[in-house]
């Protein structure tokens, strides 16, 4: 796999694509299965993102500059280690999380761990392209043979086709993708009380992995405000709606300072 830009932190788990030492809030981004921190580099550079937002991205083991490290095949273990890594950013600036697909589950699990610790949960949680944790369905993509797994990646559209056509790169990609799919497909949420932070859900209207109704069920996982944003597209709708996604995040972060107690809403706007 290509090597990501040099990290701006010494921790292997965290990439700092938009350093803002004076930032009021830090947005931590969690990649999808098979994804890497560099997927969020365009979001970090978005001109519509609030200028006082520092963007961090999680880099999972087994890919890019961490490609020689042991793969982690369980969401709970990954969540424990990300939570430890974020302890280095335990200062007065609040955290907000954005996770896509598997990253949404991982962001949610880290949020729960932070709530149980001294730092408290994030100020906002943005979940994208993933059904609510309470809707468990055991997946089987991780059981596919290599050819069918590559076909699944082509249909999902989140992997550069050039990588899938390169046998050498493919040999590195397949074990990572299969491992991540196993982790998220075998993941089962342990019921706990809802978060108190706002949850903003985003989804493509033609996403076969995350039907809109299943994504809307995230409202059950917070006692705070809930917002649903539906974009045109499939599982990787955000590839073609980068500005729209940045706008949703910006509005959500503005709300942190604007109104701590606004009523829960759900918007079904096709963008």
N, C-alpha and C positions, 0 to 999 in steps of 0.2 A: 504494500500500500504506500501511497505517497506520504512523505513526512510532513507533518503540520508545521505552521510557522513557529519559530522559537517561543516557548512559553515565557510569560512575564512573571511567573511565580516559581519558586523552587519546589513546590509540591507537585509530584507527578500527576495527581488527580485533577488539578485545576489549571485551566488556560485563561489568560487575561488578554482578550483581543481588543478591548477598549478601555485602557487604563484611565481612570478618572480618580486621582487621589482625593479630590475635593467632592466627589459624588455624594449625593444625599441617600441614594439607594443602590444596592447591588442586585443585578438580575443574574441568577445562576441558571444556565441552560443545560438540559439533560438530553443527550442524543437518543435516537431510535436504535432498534436492534441492528447490529452490524455497523452502526454509525460512529462517528468520531467527533471530537470537539470542533474541528474545523468546519463542520456543517453549519455552525452558527456564526462563522466569520462574517457573511453578508449581513446578517441581522445586526451584529455589533456595529457595522459601519452604516446602518440605515440612517439617512438624514432626518427621518421623522421620529426617531427614538429620542426621548428626552435627553438633553445634553448633560444633565446632572445624574445620569444613570451609568454605572460601571457594569459592563457585561463580562461575566465569567462563564466558562463552559467546562463541563466535566469531561475528562478523558478517561475512558475505561481501559483496563489492561488488555493487551493482546492485539493492539492496532497501532499503526503509525509509529511514533517514537517509543511506544510501549509494547511493540509487537513481540518482543522476546519474553514478556512477562506471562505468568500463569493466568489463564482465563478463569473467570469466576462464573460459575453456572447457576448461581442462586441470587435472586433479588434481595433477600434479607442480608446476605453477606455484603453485597455491593452497597446496600443502603447504610450498613454499619460503617464501612470504610469511607464513604462519601461524607457521612456525618462527622467522622473524625477529622477529615481534611478541612471541612468548613469551620472547624473550631479555630483555625488560624485567622479567620475573618470575624471573630467575635469582638466587635467594637460597637460603637454607638450607631453605626449605620444599619438600617434594616435590610433584610434579605427578601427578595421575591424570587419565585421559582417558575421556570418555563420548561415543560417536558413534552416531547413528541413521542407518541406510540409507547414503546417500552420505557422511554424516558419519563412519560407522564406517571407511570406506576412507580418508578424509582423516586421521582420528585415527591410523590405523595408519601411514600414510606419514609423518606428522609424528613419530611415535614412532621410526621408523627413522632419520630425519634427526637427531633428538636423540641417538640412540645413537652416531651417527658424529661428533657434535660433542663439545665439552668438557663440556656439561651432563649428558650421559647420558640414557638413556631414561626414560619415566615410570615411577612405581612400580606402576601398575596401569592396565590397558586394559579398558574396558567397551565391547563392540561389540553393536549392536542392529539387528535387522531387515536383516541383510546377509550373504550367503554369503561364505565365506572368499575372500581374494584369489587363492588358487591355483586357484580354480574359475572360469575365464574363460568368459563367454558374452556375446557381443556383443549388446547390446540395440538395439531399433528404435523405442522410444517417442519419441525426439527427432525421428524422421522423420515422425511423424503430422501430419496437418493440424490446424488449431487446434481444430476441433470435436471430433475424436477425442482430442486431447490433454486437452481439458477433461473429456471422458468418463472418461479414465484417472484424472484427479485426483479425480473424484467417486467412482470405485470404490475408490481407495486410501484416501480418507477423511481425509487430512491437511490439507486446505485448507478453511477456513470456507466453506460453501455460499453465504453472502451475498456473498463476494468473487467467486465464480464466476458469480453472477447479476447482478453490477454491471459493465456494459460498460466503464466508465472504469477500474475497478480491474483488470478482466480484461486490458485492453490493456497494463497494466504487468506483470501476473503472467506472461502467456504467454511473452514473450521470456526472462525469468529462468528459468522452469521448463524451457523447451526447452534453454537453454544448460547448465543443471546436469545434465539428463539426458544431454546429449551428452557432457559431461565424464566422468560416471561410467560410461556405457555403452561408451565407447571406451577406458576405463582398462584397462591391462594391467600387472599386477604384475611387476616385475623380480625374479626369485628371489634371495633373500639368506638368510643364516643366520637362524634363529628369534630372536625377542626372548627376553629372560630374565625379563621381568616377568610377573605373572599376567595371564591373559586371562579375562574373564568375558563369556560370550555370552548374549544375551537375544533371544527371538523369540516371535512369536505362532504358535499351532499351526495356524492357517489362513492363513498368509501366503503368497500365491502368488509373491511376489518372492523369498522366502527360505525354502525348505523346511528343516525342522529338520535333516535330514542334511547339507545344505550349510552350515548355520550351525555344526554340530558340527565341521566340518572346520577351524575356526579353531584347534583344538587343535594342528594341525601348525605353527602360527606362533609357538609359544612353547616354550621349554625349561622354563618355570616351571609353576606350577599352572594348570589349566584347569577352568572350571566352566560348565555349560550350564543355563540357566533357561528353561523353556517356559511361556508364559502362554496363556490362552484369548484368541483374537482374531486379527485379520488384521495387515496391515502396520503399522497404527498402534494396535496393542494397548495401547501405553503411554498413550494418551489415557484409557483406562478403568482402567488399573492404575498410576496415578501413585504410590500409596503402596507397592505391591509393588515397583515399580522402585526407589523410594527405599530400600526395605528391602534390596534386593540390593546396591545401591551402598554402603549403610552397612556391611553385613557384609563387603564386599570391602575397604573402607577400614579397618575394625577389624582385619582380618587383616594389614594392613601392620605394625601394631604388635604383633600377637599372635604370629604364627608365620611366619617367612620361608621355612620349609621344610616345607610341608604337601603331601601327595601329591595328584596330579592326580585330579579327580573329574568326573563328569558327572551332573547331575540332570535327570530328565525330568518334573519335577512340573508338572502342568497347574494353573495358578492361576486 
